[in-house]
Amino acid sequence: MNPMPTVEELLERIRDLEAKNSELQDKLDLIYSIVAPDDEDTPDDLVQINGVN
C-alpha cells in the first residue's frame, strides 16, 4: 500500500503539471496560428477556421 503523499509532494506535482500544461498550451497556440491565421494574413481563397480560445 502506498503512503499518502505529503503536502510538499502534492504542491510539487501541481507545479509540474502547471508547467506541462503551459508548454502544451503554447504548442496548441502555435498549431492554431498555423491552421487558423489572423484574418489579415489569410488569402481570400483560403477558408477561415474559427476555434475556441
Secondary structure as GFF3:
##gff-version 3
##sequence-region A 1 53
A	DSSP	alpha_helix	7	35	.	.	.	ID=ss1
A	DSSP	three_ten_helix	39	41	.	.	.	ID=ss2
###
